[in-house]
Amino acid sequence: QVQLAESGGGLVQAGGSLRLSCAASGRAFSSYNVGWIRQAPGKGREFVAAVNWRGGSTFYADSVKGRFSVSRDNAKNTVYLQMNSLKTEDTAVYYCAGFLRTNSGSIYSTGSYDLWGQGTQVTVSS
């Protein structure tokens, strides 16, 4: 059974950077597509970025393109989200989530993800 745990959240000023990490336990991690999904106060969950199971393809929401970068290291069972040029509207709880590569769901759809971490808070101040 694969489990996910996020780290790296915190408080940062607008324009700053943070790097989130998602550490996975379990041998099957390399078979999972992994995404970062966020939820701001009073709003629904929003797809942010994802990387496919091989690590060869990455996907981004329009709101973060050019500012965020997602990557994975299967040898370390870890996925990263580098966030640069942060804006106050990036404030949210960020979740690492995954689904098996054999699942036909869209990597952009939060409903495709059936494995979730506990979330890490990112707060961007003005």
C-alpha beads as a LAMMPS data file, in Angstrom:
LAMMPS data file: protein, C-alpha beads

126 atoms
125 bonds

1 atom types
1 bond types

-500.0 500.0 xlo xhi
-500.0 500.0 ylo yhi
-500.0 500.0 zlo zhi

Masses

1 110.0

Atoms # bond

1 1 1 0.000 0.000 0.000
2 1 1 1.451 3.322 -1.067
3 1 1 1.202 6.273 1.307
4 1 1 2.043 9.909 0.560
5 1 1 3.381 12.608 2.880
6 1 1 3.936 16.241 1.924
7 1 1 6.462 18.632 3.415
8 1 1 7.970 22.027 2.676
9 1 1 4.999 24.329 3.131
10 1 1 5.223 27.571 5.047
11 1 1 4.864 31.331 4.993
12 1 1 6.560 33.303 2.230
13 1 1 6.294 36.822 0.847
14 1 1 4.869 37.447 -2.583
15 1 1 7.548 36.944 -5.211
16 1 1 9.320 34.346 -3.114
17 1 1 9.854 30.634 -3.641
18 1 1 9.099 27.367 -1.893
19 1 1 9.763 23.752 -2.742
20 1 1 7.276 21.117 -1.706
21 1 1 8.202 17.464 -1.411
22 1 1 5.965 14.412 -1.538
23 1 1 7.574 11.335 -0.061
24 1 1 5.989 7.984 -0.834
25 1 1 6.224 4.682 0.925
26 1 1 5.694 1.435 -0.958
27 1 1 7.293 -0.229 -3.940
28 1 1 4.462 0.573 -6.346
29 1 1 5.103 4.324 -6.294
30 1 1 6.832 4.252 -9.684
31 1 1 3.546 3.006 -11.193
32 1 1 1.633 6.088 -10.064
33 1 1 0.922 9.315 -11.861
34 1 1 1.363 12.003 -9.205
35 1 1 -0.218 15.411 -9.012
36 1 1 -0.299 18.470 -6.806
37 1 1 -3.746 19.733 -6.014
38 1 1 -4.576 22.720 -3.841
39 1 1 -7.546 23.968 -1.901
40 1 1 -7.889 27.596 -0.863
41 1 1 -10.188 28.630 1.986
42 1 1 -13.812 28.449 0.916
43 1 1 -12.979 26.990 -2.491
44 1 1 -12.923 23.579 -4.091
45 1 1 -9.884 21.528 -4.941
46 1 1 -7.897 22.787 -7.920
47 1 1 -5.429 20.907 -10.094
48 1 1 -1.998 22.568 -10.012
49 1 1 0.567 20.302 -11.656
50 1 1 1.334 16.642 -12.276
51 1 1 4.015 14.305 -13.529
52 1 1 3.349 10.957 -15.174
53 1 1 4.565 7.671 -13.740
54 1 1 7.756 7.618 -15.795
55 1 1 8.556 11.233 -15.099
56 1 1 8.800 12.049 -18.776
57 1 1 5.688 14.207 -19.031
58 1 1 4.564 17.129 -16.900
59 1 1 1.272 18.982 -16.812
60 1 1 0.335 22.401 -15.420
61 1 1 -2.677 24.552 -14.741
62 1 1 -2.605 27.780 -16.740
63 1 1 -2.440 29.772 -13.512
64 1 1 0.980 28.345 -12.593
65 1 1 2.643 27.775 -15.963
66 1 1 6.047 29.386 -16.097
67 1 1 6.186 29.744 -12.299
68 1 1 5.889 26.185 -10.952
69 1 1 7.870 23.121 -11.909
70 1 1 7.037 19.509 -11.023
71 1 1 9.516 16.648 -11.053
72 1 1 9.998 13.196 -9.573
73 1 1 12.825 10.956 -8.497
74 1 1 11.568 7.379 -8.483
75 1 1 14.796 6.151 -6.932
76 1 1 13.980 8.317 -3.908
77 1 1 10.212 7.753 -4.083
78 1 1 9.748 11.522 -4.082
79 1 1 7.908 14.095 -6.155
80 1 1 8.761 17.786 -5.960
81 1 1 6.928 21.006 -6.696
82 1 1 9.182 24.027 -7.113
83 1 1 7.129 27.190 -6.760
84 1 1 8.637 30.485 -7.866
85 1 1 7.229 34.004 -8.172
86 1 1 4.558 33.148 -5.648
87 1 1 1.397 35.237 -5.527
88 1 1 -1.075 35.792 -2.711
89 1 1 -3.618 33.810 -4.708
90 1 1 -1.374 30.753 -4.435
91 1 1 -2.259 30.556 -0.731
92 1 1 -3.858 27.165 -0.106
93 1 1 -3.402 23.732 1.358
94 1 1 -1.370 21.745 -1.158
95 1 1 -2.017 18.041 -1.490
96 1 1 0.086 15.424 -3.161
97 1 1 -2.134 12.826 -4.830
98 1 1 -1.726 9.856 -7.105
99 1 1 -3.428 7.246 -9.251
100 1 1 -2.150 4.120 -10.955
101 1 1 -0.924 4.477 -14.527
102 1 1 -3.474 1.831 -15.576
103 1 1 -6.310 4.162 -14.557
104 1 1 -7.742 5.826 -17.638
105 1 1 -8.718 9.033 -15.872
106 1 1 -7.434 12.460 -16.896
107 1 1 -4.333 13.624 -15.089
108 1 1 -5.918 17.105 -14.968
109 1 1 -9.014 15.899 -13.130
110 1 1 -8.949 15.864 -9.331
111 1 1 -11.493 13.043 -9.466
112 1 1 -8.908 10.720 -11.035
113 1 1 -6.766 10.710 -7.901
114 1 1 -7.500 8.030 -5.321
115 1 1 -4.414 8.286 -3.145
116 1 1 -3.912 11.440 -1.089
117 1 1 -1.459 12.909 1.371
118 1 1 -2.477 14.919 4.406
119 1 1 -1.670 18.295 2.820
120 1 1 0.737 21.108 3.631
121 1 1 -0.174 24.762 4.108
122 1 1 1.332 27.390 1.817
123 1 1 0.671 31.001 2.771
124 1 1 1.843 33.866 0.580
125 1 1 1.753 37.304 2.179
126 1 1 1.630 40.618 0.328

Bonds

1 1 1 2
2 1 2 3
3 1 3 4
4 1 4 5
5 1 5 6
6 1 6 7
7 1 7 8
8 1 8 9
9 1 9 10
10 1 10 11
11 1 11 12
12 1 12 13
13 1 13 14
14 1 14 15
15 1 15 16
16 1 16 17
17 1 17 18
18 1 18 19
19 1 19 20
20 1 20 21
21 1 21 22
22 1 22 23
23 1 23 24
24 1 24 25
25 1 25 26
26 1 26 27
27 1 27 28
28 1 28 29
29 1 29 30
30 1 30 31
31 1 31 32
32 1 32 33
33 1 33 34
34 1 34 35
35 1 35 36
36 1 36 37
37 1 37 38
38 1 38 39
39 1 39 40
40 1 40 41
41 1 41 42
42 1 42 43
43 1 43 44
44 1 44 45
45 1 45 46
46 1 46 47
47 1 47 48
48 1 48 49
49 1 49 50
50 1 50 51
51 1 51 52
52 1 52 53
53 1 53 54
54 1 54 55
55 1 55 56
56 1 56 57
57 1 57 58
58 1 58 59
59 1 59 60
60 1 60 61
61 1 61 62
62 1 62 63
63 1 63 64
64 1 64 65
65 1 65 66
66 1 66 67
67 1 67 68
68 1 68 69
69 1 69 70
70 1 70 71
71 1 71 72
72 1 72 73
73 1 73 74
74 1 74 75
75 1 75 76
76 1 76 77
77 1 77 78
78 1 78 79
79 1 79 80
80 1 80 81
81 1 81 82
82 1 82 83
83 1 83 84
84 1 84 85
85 1 85 86
86 1 86 87
87 1 87 88
88 1 88 89
89 1 89 90
90 1 90 91
91 1 91 92
92 1 92 93
93 1 93 94
94 1 94 95
95 1 95 96
96 1 96 97
97 1 97 98
98 1 98 99
99 1 99 100
100 1 100 101
101 1 101 102
102 1 102 103
103 1 103 104
104 1 104 105
105 1 105 106
106 1 106 107
107 1 107 108
108 1 108 109
109 1 109 110
110 1 110 111
111 1 111 112
112 1 112 113
113 1 113 114
114 1 114 115
115 1 115 116
116 1 116 117
117 1 117 118
118 1 118 119
119 1 119 120
120 1 120 121
121 1 121 122
122 1 122 123
123 1 123 124
124 1 124 125
125 1 125 126
